[in-house]
Amino acid sequence: MSPSPHTEIVSALTELYTLLTTSGAIASHRIILPDPATGLHPPYEIASEAALAAGFSQEVVDLLYALPYLVVSEYETRLELLPSAFPITYYGQDLDKDYFKGWRQMLEGRVMPPTALKLTHNELFGIELIYDVKTKLVTAWDVMAGPEGRTDYFHVQAQPPREVIGNIIENLRSLNYLGTPQYMDFNAECFSEYGGKLPEDYTEFDTKRWLLGYDIWAATRKIKDIYIECGWDVEAREQTNFRRDEFIRKRDKYWERSGHATTLRFSRTGDYLASGRVDGKVVIWCVHNRRSSLLSMRSADSADMETMGVAMKLHGHWKQIQSLSWSRCGRYLLTASQDCRATLWDLATQTRLRSAKFEAPIYTAELHPYNAFLFVVSLFEDKPYLVDITDPIAIHHRLPTAPLSDTGLPSESKQATTSAIFSTNGNHIITGTSKGFINIIETATRRIIHSSKISTGLFSLLRLTSSGRQLLANSTDRIIRVINMPDLSLLPAISSPDPQPSATAHDPPAPVAGDDPDSSNTPSSSHLDPSTLYLSVEHKFQDLVNRLRWNHAAISPTSSSSTATTASLHADYVTASTYMKRDIYIWELRTNSLLRILEASHEPAIIEWHPSRPILACTSIETGSIQIWGTEPQQKWSALAPDFTEVTENVEYIEREDEFDIYPDVEHDKRRKDREDEEVDVLTVDKKEGVEESFVLPMLYDVEDSEVDDQELVRMGVGTLRKKDVNEGKEYEEDGDGAVVAAANAKGMGKKRK
């Protein structure tokens, strides 16, 4: 038998796929190699007639029999060979003409030559590897990086297969690319080039993207150490000393038990703390009652120690959780991820109620305060949306970004919305842009009614106090601002129209409140004119000496020490975590001064205040652990003995005459029987004045000790639970219309192109 003219591409792919299985990135049974005796797959496993009917040349079809394949179901794992570049499989007798035709598409309906074969496909962005049987060269086509107007890859210089694929192999062997249990990590090149420090010349968008990926990179560095510990040799071509099974056990244990947290959010009442992880999981912690004063901060505790306990674990995303938002009642939780999806969870049943997909990664997603089926989302380099998920198919209402100019018309300057939140009653949306503008948008009409230039940098965070009269804003200009807000509840829900056109004129008005259990009527009166709105910066916090960049900021709830006239309007403290340092800064708003600097064990990332208690929760960028900052409880002996008094010196005690008298047993029995006759009500729960009723999570036993926490729990009956199968109920793989994507066929084929 004469040697194949395509030996180089076959051998390069075989080496790449074998290395992926050897390194533990994929299971060994996922690679399908040709028969070693013939170098070909069985004839019945390749749908050659369908491939020819789709327009492939005979030589390409012959090559399909010789190529190795990775068979990975798309709903089971997200295997990338390069960033956002997924392998394509042509193995399977059930593949039809439309399947093959889909992989011949370029852009705008253009079709590749019949001699070209795609080896990888991209999602949103990424590189497509295209092999041409005529030239025997591989083209690495970056679809989004081509010249404007180009819809093909012919302008890209083709290279020998060994040069293109060999670069991927070398990065895998040297552990620059790391395979985690959830995805491939490619961030080493980005961060090692600058020594883990943010380049000063980055733009606002590049800065945001860099910061989003930094904590992922920090989380996966431990996996590299596990590789070396288990015998991996970065210089060796054959990993003969690598203990693969031992590595997989240690890696999975580290990944599951470490739970690298990337974001946090307390529920409205503070009973629960939700944490989003780098692997797409969400853990809900139960917060125990701890009451003490604020100003005696101590060192941080681990979240799973005396202060916390795991109440629930959710799995519905396959990339890092970017944002969390609780409903007002605490029953619903909105999770947003870098996988371009937002999911609404019903915590009463631990199920996904709704899911919405977008065309870009998500910055922030915030639920309406009175309607759990309405949320606002800001996207990376895309327009923000107001999303109605009352029905299973999500309705996206595009929101404007360009701020109003002095003439009352939209500005022509190009900018993007980087943060979006609702006002306290939900009638308005407050957005921050990449150019430092604050926009106030009517929820019902989706029109901007006010714009203010506040900062020169990008707004990475907006957060309102419970009164809605103070807005905390963190910007990339290294200044944290506290902005005085007008009482937006005095504005009409729908103001008189102005010359500004609606962002999407064909869209119906967006709902403001729904009939779901989390909605209620909110008061509104027309005592304020939108044209008179004015935003004033009350406080600015910055480091004038070191020019520190702030990772995150949080504003405290009001304390009991506030006066009666200001307690409902103003917060007391602002807290911020510092970039590339371990310090947590606390400023007092009343005096506008730095109150304290807390030193954490690792660089803090996200910081959240407890809604009603002096508790701070923060995540660590390096380890992903959750740290809880509380206060030293004061000893109150008077609670045990009301007549207890503290003394400053020894006092001789004089006993009372009858203090130590011994009573007869008859008297003791009489007192005991009198107490037994009293009726004790242990079922009725007394309501506390000023405290709203909140949702209570159902009790799930042994959740905290679960070894395999990526599987959800399924109720079998009262008090009976079982683990959900790996592929059971994977509804989170949805298309843009909310319809469930059909699972791959029994052989795990890739999805078809539309």
matplotlib code that plots the C-alpha trace (Angstrom):
import matplotlib.pyplot as plt

x = [0.0, 1.4, 1.9, -0.8, 0.0, -1.6, 0.6, 1.7, -1.7, -2.8, 0.3, 0.1, -3.6, -2.9, -0.1, -2.3, -5.3, -3.1, -1.4, -4.9, -5.8, -2.5, -2.6, -6.1, -7.8, -10.3, -11.1, -9.2, -12.2, -13.0, -10.3, -11.0, -8.0, -7.9, -7.2, -3.4, -3.2, -4.9, -4.6, -8.3, -11.6, -14.2, -16.1, -19.5, -18.4, -17.9, -21.0, -19.1, -22.2, -23.5, -20.1, -19.9, -23.4, -22.5, -19.8, -16.6, -14.1, -13.3, -9.8, -11.3, -13.7, -10.8, -9.0, -12.0, -11.2, -7.6, -8.1, -8.3, -11.3, -12.4, -15.9, -17.1, -20.8, -21.2, -23.5, -21.1, -17.9, -16.4, -13.1, -11.1, -8.0, -7.4, -9.4, -13.0, -11.9, -13.6, -12.7, -15.0, -15.7, -16.7, -17.0, -20.4, -22.6, -25.7, -24.3, -26.3, -25.8, -26.8, -24.2, -21.3, -22.7, -22.7, -19.0, -18.3, -19.7, -17.5, -19.2, -22.3, -23.2, -19.9, -18.8, -15.2, -13.6, -14.4, -10.7, -10.9, -11.8, -12.5, -10.8, -12.1, -15.0, -15.4, -18.1, -18.4, -14.6, -11.7, -9.5, -10.8, -8.1, -8.7, -6.8, -6.6, -5.9, -4.6, -1.9, -1.5, -1.3, -3.3, -4.8, -5.4, -8.3, -9.1, -12.6, -12.9, -9.5, -9.7, -9.8, -13.1, -15.4, -13.5, -15.8, -13.2, -9.8, -7.9, -5.9, -4.3, -0.9, -1.2, 1.4, 2.5, 0.4, 3.3, 4.0, 0.4, -0.6, 3.0, 2.6, -0.5, 1.3, 4.2, 2.0, 0.2, 3.5, 5.0, 1.8, 1.1, -2.3, -3.9, -6.9, -9.2, -12.3, -14.4, -12.4, -9.0, -7.1, -5.1, -4.4, -0.7, 0.5, -1.5, -0.5, 3.1, 4.0, 3.5, 4.6, 1.0, 0.6, -1.9, -0.2, -0.5, -1.3, -4.4, -7.7, -10.8, -12.2, -8.8, -8.5, -11.9, -11.1, -7.7, -9.2, -12.0, -9.4, -6.9, -8.7, -9.2, -5.5, -4.7, -7.1, -5.6, -1.9, -2.3, -3.1, 0.4, 1.9, -0.2, 1.1, 4.7, 4.0, 2.6, 5.6, 4.9, 8.1, 7.7, 10.8, 9.9, 8.1, 6.8, 5.3, 6.4, 6.7, 3.4, 0.9, -2.3, -4.8, -3.2, -3.2, -6.8, -7.8, -5.8, -6.8, -10.5, -10.3, -8.6, -11.1, -14.2, -13.2, -11.3, -14.3, -12.5, -15.1, -15.1, -18.2, -20.4, -23.8, -25.9, -29.6, -31.7, -32.2, -28.7, -29.7, -27.8, -24.7, -24.4, -20.9, -20.2, -17.2, -14.7, -16.0, -19.6, -21.0, -22.9, -22.8, -25.3, -24.1, -26.3, -25.2, -25.6, -26.7, -23.8, -24.5, -21.8, -20.4, -18.7, -15.5, -13.5, -12.7, -10.7, -8.8, -10.7, -12.2, -12.7, -16.3, -17.0, -16.0, -18.2, -20.0, -21.2, -22.7, -23.4, -27.2, -27.3, -25.1, -26.2, -24.7, -26.0, -23.0, -19.7, -17.7, -16.9, -19.9, -19.7, -22.8, -25.3, -28.6, -31.2, -35.0, -36.6, -38.2, -35.0, -36.6, -35.1, -31.5, -30.2, -26.8, -24.8, -21.7, -19.0, -20.6, -23.0, -26.0, -28.1, -30.2, -33.0, -33.1, -36.0, -34.3, -37.5, -37.2, -33.5, -34.4, -33.7, -36.9, -35.6, -32.5, -31.5, -28.6, -26.6, -24.1, -21.3, -20.0, -21.9, -20.6, -23.5, -27.1, -29.6, -33.1, -36.0, -36.7, -40.4, -40.4, -38.2, -38.9, -37.4, -33.7, -31.2, -27.9, -24.7, -22.6, -19.0, -18.6, -22.3, -25.6, -27.3, -30.7, -33.8, -34.9, -38.4, -38.4, -42.0, -42.5, -40.0, -38.8, -36.9, -37.8, -34.8, -35.4, -32.3, -31.4, -29.7, -26.1, -25.3, -25.9, -28.0, -26.1, -26.8, -29.4, -31.4, -30.5, -28.3, -24.6, -22.7, -19.7, -19.1, -19.3, -20.6, -22.6, -20.5, -22.8, -26.6, -28.9, -32.5, -33.7, -35.3, -38.8, -37.7, -39.3, -35.8, -32.5, -29.2, -26.3, -22.7, -20.7, -17.1, -16.8, -17.7, -21.4, -24.3, -27.6, -31.0, -33.4, -37.2, -37.9, -41.3, -40.2, -36.5, -35.7, -32.8, -34.2, -31.0, -27.2, -24.3, -20.6, -19.1, -15.8, -13.1, -12.8, -15.0, -17.6, -16.9, -19.5, -22.7, -24.5, -27.5, -28.2, -31.5, -33.0, -31.9, -30.5, -26.8, -25.0, -21.6, -19.5, -16.2, -14.3, -11.0, -9.8, -8.8, -11.5, -14.4, -17.4, -20.5, -23.1, -26.1, -29.2, -32.5, -35.6, -36.4, -39.6, -41.1, -40.6, -43.5, -43.1, -43.6, -42.6, -43.7, -41.9, -38.9, -37.1, -35.0, -36.2, -36.7, -33.8, -36.1, -39.2, -40.9, -40.6, -43.6, -43.2, -41.3, -43.2, -42.4, -44.1, -45.5, -47.8, -45.1, -44.8, -42.0, -43.8, -45.9, -47.3, -44.8, -45.9, -45.2, -46.1, -45.3, -43.5, -40.3, -39.5, -36.9, -35.4, -34.5, -32.5, -29.0, -26.4, -23.7, -20.6, -20.6, -17.5, -14.3, -12.0, -8.6, -4.9, -3.1, 0.3, 0.4, -2.5, -4.0, -6.5, -9.6, -10.7, -14.2, -16.1, -19.1, -21.2, -22.4, -26.0, -27.0, -26.2, -28.3, -26.1, -27.5, -29.8, -33.5, -33.4, -30.6, -30.8, -33.1, -31.0, -27.3, -24.9, -22.0, -19.0, -17.4, -15.1, -12.7, -10.3, -7.0, -5.4, -2.2, -2.2, -3.7, -5.3, -9.0, -9.8, -12.7, -13.7, -16.3, -18.7, -19.6, -16.1, -15.0, -11.8, -10.0, -11.1, -9.1, -7.0, -7.5, -4.8, -6.1, -4.1, -4.4, -5.3, -9.1, -11.3, -15.1, -16.2, -19.8, -21.4, -24.0, -27.3, -27.9, -24.9, -21.2, -19.9, -17.7, -17.4, -14.6, -13.1, -9.4, -8.0, -5.2, -6.9, -10.6, -11.4, -14.1, -13.0, -15.4, -14.5, -16.5, -16.2, -15.1, -18.2, -18.4, -19.0, -22.4, -22.7, -25.8, -27.6, -27.1, -27.6, -29.6, -28.1, -24.5, -22.3, -18.7, -16.3, -12.8, -11.4, -12.0, -15.1, -15.9, -19.2, -21.8, -24.4, -28.0, -29.6, -31.7, -29.4, -28.1, -31.0, -31.9, -35.5, -37.2, -37.9, -41.6, -41.2, -39.0, -41.6, -44.4, -42.5, -41.6, -45.2, -46.4, -44.1, -45.2, -48.8, -47.8, -48.6, -45.6, -46.2, -43.3, -45.0, -46.0, -43.2, -43.5, -43.0, -40.4, -41.3, -39.7, -38.5, -40.0, -40.8, -38.2, -37.9, -36.3, -34.3, -35.5, -33.1, -30.9, -28.9, -25.2, -24.8, -21.8, -20.0, -20.8, -17.7, -19.2, -20.8, -21.3, -24.3, -27.5, -29.9, -33.2, -36.1, -37.5, -40.0, -40.3, -36.8, -35.4, -32.8, -30.6, -27.8, -28.7, -26.9, -24.1, -26.1, -29.6, -31.4, -28.7, -31.2, -28.6, -27.3, -29.9, -29.9, -30.8, -34.6, -34.5, -35.2, -33.3, -30.5, -30.9, -28.2, -25.7, -26.4, -25.3, -21.8, -21.5, -21.3, -20.8, -23.7, -25.0, -24.5, -27.5]
y = [0.0, 3.4, 6.0, 8.6, 12.0, 13.5, 11.7, 15.0, 16.2, 12.7, 12.2, 15.8, 15.4, 11.9, 13.2, 16.1, 14.0, 11.4, 14.1, 15.4, 12.0, 11.3, 14.7, 13.9, 16.7, 14.2, 10.6, 7.9, 6.5, 9.8, 9.5, 7.3, 6.3, 4.5, 0.8, 0.5, -2.3, -0.4, 3.2, 3.7, 3.7, 1.0, 2.0, 2.0, 4.6, 7.5, 8.8, 9.3, 9.7, 12.5, 14.2, 14.0, 15.3, 18.3, 19.2, 17.8, 16.4, 12.7, 13.3, 15.0, 12.1, 9.7, 11.8, 11.5, 7.7, 8.4, 11.2, 10.6, 12.1, 13.3, 12.3, 14.7, 15.5, 19.3, 19.2, 17.1, 19.1, 22.1, 20.9, 23.7, 23.1, 26.9, 29.7, 29.3, 26.7, 23.3, 20.1, 18.9, 15.2, 13.6, 10.1, 8.5, 6.8, 8.8, 12.1, 13.6, 16.0, 19.1, 18.3, 18.2, 21.3, 23.3, 22.8, 24.2, 27.7, 30.7, 34.1, 35.6, 32.3, 31.9, 28.3, 26.9, 25.2, 21.4, 20.6, 22.4, 20.7, 22.4, 20.8, 23.2, 25.6, 28.7, 30.3, 34.1, 34.4, 32.1, 30.3, 27.9, 25.5, 24.6, 21.9, 21.9, 18.5, 20.3, 22.3, 20.1, 23.2, 24.4, 27.9, 29.3, 31.7, 34.2, 35.0, 38.3, 39.6, 39.7, 42.9, 44.7, 43.3, 40.0, 37.0, 34.3, 33.1, 33.4, 36.4, 34.3, 32.7, 28.8, 26.8, 23.1, 21.1, 20.4, 24.1, 25.0, 21.9, 21.5, 24.9, 23.6, 20.4, 22.3, 24.5, 21.4, 19.6, 22.7, 23.1, 26.6, 25.1, 23.4, 21.0, 21.5, 19.3, 21.9, 23.6, 24.3, 27.2, 29.4, 32.4, 31.6, 33.5, 36.6, 36.9, 35.6, 38.1, 41.0, 39.2, 39.0, 42.8, 44.8, 46.7, 50.5, 51.2, 49.0, 50.5, 50.3, 47.3, 45.5, 46.2, 44.7, 41.6, 41.2, 41.5, 39.0, 36.4, 37.0, 35.0, 32.1, 32.0, 32.2, 29.3, 26.9, 27.5, 24.9, 22.2, 22.8, 21.9, 18.7, 17.7, 18.0, 16.2, 13.3, 12.9, 15.1, 16.1, 19.3, 18.4, 14.8, 13.8, 10.6, 10.9, 7.4, 8.5, 10.3, 8.8, 9.7, 8.1, 9.7, 13.1, 12.9, 12.1, 14.9, 17.4, 16.6, 16.7, 20.1, 21.5, 20.2, 20.9, 24.2, 25.8, 28.9, 31.6, 34.6, 36.5, 36.8, 38.2, 38.2, 37.7, 40.7, 39.6, 38.3, 34.8, 33.3, 34.0, 32.9, 32.3, 31.8, 29.7, 29.7, 26.3, 27.6, 26.2, 28.2, 27.4, 28.9, 29.2, 29.6, 32.5, 32.1, 34.9, 37.0, 40.3, 42.7, 46.2, 47.3, 48.9, 46.0, 44.1, 40.9, 38.7, 36.7, 33.3, 30.5, 30.6, 26.9, 27.3, 28.5, 31.2, 29.2, 26.0, 24.8, 24.9, 24.2, 23.6, 24.5, 23.6, 25.3, 27.0, 25.8, 29.0, 31.4, 32.9, 36.7, 38.0, 37.0, 38.7, 37.7, 38.3, 40.4, 37.4, 35.3, 32.4, 33.2, 33.6, 35.0, 33.7, 35.1, 33.6, 34.1, 31.4, 34.1, 32.8, 34.0, 31.5, 32.0, 29.4, 28.5, 27.6, 26.0, 23.2, 23.6, 23.8, 26.2, 28.2, 30.2, 30.7, 33.5, 33.4, 36.4, 37.0, 38.2, 37.4, 39.1, 41.9, 42.2, 41.0, 42.4, 41.3, 43.8, 44.5, 43.5, 41.1, 38.1, 37.4, 40.7, 41.6, 44.0, 42.8, 44.5, 42.7, 42.8, 45.1, 44.8, 46.6, 46.2, 44.5, 44.5, 40.8, 39.5, 35.8, 35.5, 33.0, 30.2, 32.1, 35.1, 38.5, 40.8, 44.6, 46.6, 49.5, 52.7, 53.5, 56.9, 59.5, 62.6, 65.7, 69.2, 69.5, 66.6, 64.3, 61.2, 61.8, 60.6, 59.3, 55.6, 53.9, 50.7, 50.0, 48.2, 48.2, 48.3, 48.2, 49.0, 51.8, 50.8, 50.6, 49.2, 52.0, 53.2, 51.6, 53.2, 52.4, 53.3, 53.5, 53.1, 56.8, 57.6, 58.6, 57.7, 57.2, 57.0, 55.0, 54.5, 50.8, 51.0, 53.0, 52.2, 55.9, 57.8, 60.7, 61.9, 61.6, 62.9, 62.8, 61.6, 59.9, 59.8, 56.0, 52.9, 52.1, 48.6, 48.7, 50.5, 49.8, 51.6, 51.8, 50.4, 53.9, 54.6, 58.0, 57.0, 55.4, 53.7, 53.8, 52.2, 53.4, 52.5, 56.1, 54.7, 56.8, 55.4, 57.8, 58.1, 60.0, 61.7, 60.5, 62.3, 60.4, 58.5, 57.1, 60.6, 60.4, 59.1, 55.5, 56.9, 60.5, 62.7, 61.7, 63.6, 63.8, 60.7, 57.7, 54.4, 51.9, 49.3, 51.0, 47.7, 46.3, 46.4, 48.3, 46.2, 44.9, 46.6, 44.2, 40.7, 38.4, 36.1, 35.5, 38.0, 41.0, 43.7, 47.1, 50.0, 53.5, 56.3, 59.9, 62.6, 65.2, 65.4, 66.6, 64.5, 67.8, 68.9, 65.7, 66.4, 63.9, 65.3, 63.5, 63.6, 61.6, 60.6, 57.9, 57.3, 56.7, 59.8, 58.4, 54.9, 55.4, 52.1, 50.4, 49.1, 45.5, 46.0, 48.2, 47.9, 50.2, 49.2, 49.2, 51.8, 51.1, 51.7, 54.7, 56.8, 59.6, 59.3, 61.8, 60.1, 56.4, 55.7, 57.8, 57.4, 54.5, 54.6, 53.0, 52.3, 49.3, 48.6, 45.8, 46.8, 45.5, 43.5, 44.1, 42.4, 45.4, 46.1, 49.8, 51.1, 54.7, 56.4, 58.5, 60.8, 62.1, 61.4, 59.8, 56.4, 54.5, 51.2, 49.1, 45.3, 43.0, 39.8, 36.6, 36.9, 39.6, 40.2, 40.4, 40.8, 42.3, 42.3, 43.8, 41.8, 43.7, 44.1, 42.9, 44.0, 41.2, 41.4, 38.6, 38.7, 36.3, 35.7, 36.1, 33.7, 30.8, 31.5, 31.0, 33.0, 35.0, 36.3, 39.4, 39.8, 41.5, 40.2, 39.5, 41.3, 39.3, 40.1, 38.4, 40.3, 38.2, 35.2, 37.1, 40.3, 41.5, 41.0, 44.1, 44.6, 45.7, 47.3, 45.8, 42.9, 43.4, 41.3, 39.6, 39.6, 36.9, 37.3, 35.6, 33.1, 32.9, 29.4, 27.9, 24.3, 23.7, 20.3, 17.9, 18.5, 22.1, 21.2, 18.7, 21.2, 23.8, 21.3, 20.1, 23.7, 24.2, 21.1, 22.3, 25.3, 24.9, 25.6, 26.5, 25.2, 25.5, 29.1, 31.4, 35.0, 37.7, 40.2, 43.9, 45.5, 42.3, 41.0, 37.4, 35.8, 32.6, 29.6, 27.1, 23.5, 21.3, 19.1, 16.6, 15.8, 18.5, 20.0, 16.6, 15.7, 14.5, 14.9, 18.3, 18.9, 16.5, 18.0, 16.5, 15.1, 14.7, 11.2, 11.9, 13.5, 13.5, 11.3, 12.6, 11.1, 12.3, 13.4, 11.5, 13.3, 14.1, 14.3, 17.6, 19.6, 22.3, 25.0, 24.3, 26.5, 28.5, 32.2, 31.5, 29.5, 26.2, 23.2, 22.2, 18.5, 16.3, 14.9, 11.4, 8.2, 8.6, 12.1, 14.0, 17.8, 20.1, 20.9, 24.3, 26.3]
z = [0.0, -1.0, 1.7, 2.1, 0.8, 3.9, 6.5, 8.1, 9.1, 10.2, 12.4, 13.8, 14.9, 16.2, 18.4, 19.6, 20.5, 22.2, 24.3, 25.3, 26.6, 28.2, 30.1, 31.4, 29.5, 28.0, 28.8, 26.9, 25.2, 23.6, 21.0, 17.9, 15.9, 12.5, 12.4, 12.8, 10.2, 7.4, 8.7, 7.9, 9.8, 8.8, 5.7, 7.4, 10.0, 7.5, 5.7, 2.4, 0.2, 2.4, 2.3, -1.5, -1.8, 0.4, -2.1, -0.7, -3.3, -3.4, -2.0, 1.0, 1.6, 1.4, 4.0, 6.3, 6.6, 7.8, 10.3, 14.1, 15.8, 19.2, 20.1, 22.8, 23.3, 23.3, 26.3, 28.3, 28.2, 26.4, 24.9, 23.2, 21.1, 21.0, 22.7, 21.5, 18.9, 19.2, 17.3, 14.5, 14.1, 10.8, 12.3, 12.3, 9.7, 10.9, 9.7, 6.8, 4.0, 6.0, 8.6, 6.1, 4.3, 7.5, 8.0, 4.5, 5.3, 5.7, 6.3, 4.7, 3.0, 1.2, 0.7, 1.0, -2.0, -2.3, -1.4, 2.0, 5.2, 8.5, 11.5, 14.2, 14.5, 16.6, 18.8, 18.6, 18.1, 17.8, 15.2, 12.6, 11.3, 7.6, 5.8, 2.0, 0.4, -2.7, -1.1, 2.0, 4.2, 7.2, 7.4, 10.9, 10.2, 12.9, 11.8, 13.8, 13.0, 9.3, 7.2, 7.2, 4.5, 4.1, 4.3, 3.5, 4.7, 1.5, 2.7, 5.5, 5.0, 5.0, 6.9, 7.1, 9.5, 11.8, 12.4, 13.3, 15.3, 16.7, 18.4, 20.2, 21.2, 22.6, 24.7, 26.1, 26.8, 28.6, 30.6, 29.2, 28.2, 31.1, 31.0, 33.9, 34.6, 33.0, 30.2, 28.7, 30.3, 27.8, 30.0, 30.8, 27.7, 28.5, 32.1, 32.0, 29.3, 31.7, 34.9, 36.1, 36.2, 34.2, 31.3, 31.8, 28.1, 28.0, 27.0, 29.2, 27.4, 27.4, 31.1, 31.8, 29.8, 31.5, 34.9, 34.1, 33.1, 35.9, 38.6, 36.2, 35.5, 39.3, 40.0, 37.5, 38.5, 41.2, 38.5, 37.0, 40.4, 40.5, 37.0, 38.2, 41.4, 39.5, 37.2, 34.2, 32.3, 30.3, 28.3, 27.4, 24.3, 25.9, 29.4, 30.6, 34.3, 34.4, 36.8, 35.0, 37.4, 40.4, 38.7, 37.8, 41.3, 42.8, 40.2, 40.5, 44.3, 44.2, 41.7, 43.4, 47.0, 46.5, 44.8, 43.4, 44.1, 41.8, 42.9, 46.0, 46.9, 50.1, 50.0, 50.8, 54.4, 54.8, 55.6, 52.7, 50.8, 47.1, 45.7, 42.0, 41.1, 38.3, 37.0, 36.6, 39.8, 42.4, 46.1, 48.6, 52.2, 55.2, 57.4, 61.1, 63.4, 64.6, 66.4, 67.5, 66.9, 63.7, 64.7, 66.1, 62.9, 63.4, 61.0, 58.4, 58.9, 56.4, 55.1, 56.0, 59.6, 62.4, 60.4, 57.4, 56.2, 52.7, 52.0, 48.2, 45.2, 41.6, 38.3, 35.1, 33.5, 32.0, 32.4, 35.2, 37.1, 36.5, 38.4, 41.0, 41.8, 44.4, 44.2, 46.9, 48.6, 48.4, 46.5, 43.1, 42.1, 38.8, 37.7, 34.8, 33.3, 30.7, 28.7, 27.5, 29.5, 32.3, 34.3, 36.8, 39.6, 41.8, 45.1, 46.5, 44.0, 43.0, 39.3, 36.4, 35.7, 32.8, 30.7, 28.3, 25.8, 24.5, 21.8, 24.1, 27.6, 30.4, 32.6, 35.1, 35.4, 37.9, 38.8, 39.0, 42.7, 42.4, 39.4, 39.4, 35.7, 34.5, 34.6, 33.0, 31.6, 30.4, 27.9, 26.8, 23.8, 23.0, 23.7, 27.1, 27.3, 29.4, 29.3, 30.0, 31.0, 32.0, 29.2, 28.5, 25.4, 26.6, 25.1, 24.6, 24.7, 23.6, 25.8, 24.6, 25.6, 24.0, 26.7, 26.2, 25.1, 26.3, 23.7, 25.0, 22.1, 22.1, 21.9, 18.9, 20.9, 20.8, 24.1, 25.8, 28.9, 31.4, 34.4, 34.9, 37.9, 38.8, 41.0, 44.3, 42.9, 39.5, 37.4, 36.3, 35.2, 36.1, 33.8, 33.7, 30.4, 29.2, 28.9, 32.5, 32.0, 34.3, 32.4, 33.9, 31.7, 32.1, 32.4, 30.7, 27.6, 27.6, 27.0, 28.6, 30.6, 32.2, 31.6, 33.7, 33.1, 36.3, 35.5, 32.9, 33.1, 32.7, 35.4, 36.6, 39.5, 40.4, 43.6, 45.3, 49.0, 50.2, 50.3, 46.7, 47.6, 47.4, 44.5, 44.9, 41.7, 41.0, 38.0, 36.2, 36.9, 40.4, 42.2, 44.1, 44.2, 46.4, 44.4, 45.8, 43.9, 43.5, 44.8, 41.6, 43.2, 42.8, 39.0, 36.9, 35.7, 32.1, 31.5, 28.6, 25.3, 24.2, 20.8, 21.5, 19.5, 21.2, 20.8, 19.2, 17.9, 17.0, 20.5, 22.8, 26.1, 28.6, 31.6, 34.9, 37.4, 37.0, 38.7, 40.0, 43.8, 44.0, 42.6, 44.4, 43.8, 44.3, 45.0, 42.5, 42.4, 39.9, 42.0, 40.2, 36.6, 34.7, 33.4, 36.9, 37.8, 39.1, 40.3, 42.7, 43.9, 47.7, 48.4, 46.5, 47.7, 46.1, 47.0, 45.9, 46.8, 45.3, 42.8, 43.7, 41.4, 43.2, 42.4, 44.0, 46.3, 48.6, 50.7, 54.1, 55.4, 57.9, 61.5, 64.6, 65.5, 62.6, 63.5, 62.9, 60.1, 58.2, 59.0, 56.0, 53.6, 54.2, 54.6, 57.1, 55.5, 52.1, 51.6, 48.7, 47.8, 46.3, 43.1, 43.5, 47.2, 50.3, 51.8, 52.4, 52.9, 55.1, 54.9, 57.1, 55.2, 58.1, 58.5, 54.9, 56.3, 56.1, 59.2, 58.9, 56.6, 57.0, 55.8, 54.2, 53.7, 49.9, 47.4, 47.9, 44.8, 45.4, 48.7, 50.0, 53.2, 55.1, 54.7, 58.5, 60.4, 60.7, 58.5, 55.4, 52.9, 50.3, 47.8, 47.2, 43.7, 44.3, 46.1, 45.4, 49.0, 50.8, 53.8, 56.4, 58.4, 61.6, 65.0, 68.4, 70.4, 73.7, 76.8, 78.3, 81.7, 82.5, 80.0, 82.3, 85.6, 85.4, 88.7, 87.6, 87.8, 86.9, 89.6, 89.3, 92.5, 94.8, 97.0, 100.0, 99.4, 102.1, 101.7, 102.4, 105.4, 103.3, 100.3, 100.9, 102.9, 102.1, 101.3, 102.0, 99.1, 99.4, 98.5, 95.4, 94.2, 94.5, 92.5, 89.8, 89.4, 89.1, 86.2, 84.5, 84.4, 82.2, 78.5, 76.3, 72.6, 70.6, 67.2, 66.9, 65.6, 67.0, 64.4, 65.0, 64.6, 61.6, 60.1, 56.9, 56.3, 54.0, 52.0, 53.8, 51.8, 52.0, 54.0, 51.9, 54.0, 53.4, 50.7, 52.4, 52.6, 49.0, 47.2, 43.7, 43.9, 40.2, 40.2, 41.4, 43.9, 42.8, 45.1, 45.3, 48.1, 51.5, 53.0, 50.2, 47.7, 45.0, 42.8, 39.3, 36.5, 34.7, 31.5, 33.1, 32.7, 30.9, 29.8, 30.1, 26.6, 24.8, 21.7, 21.5, 21.4, 24.6, 22.9, 24.2, 21.8, 20.9, 22.5, 20.2, 18.8, 20.6, 19.2, 20.6, 17.3, 17.2, 16.6, 13.1, 11.5, 10.6]

ax = plt.figure().add_subplot(projection="3d")
ax.plot(x, y, z, "-o")
ax.set_aspect("equal")
plt.show()
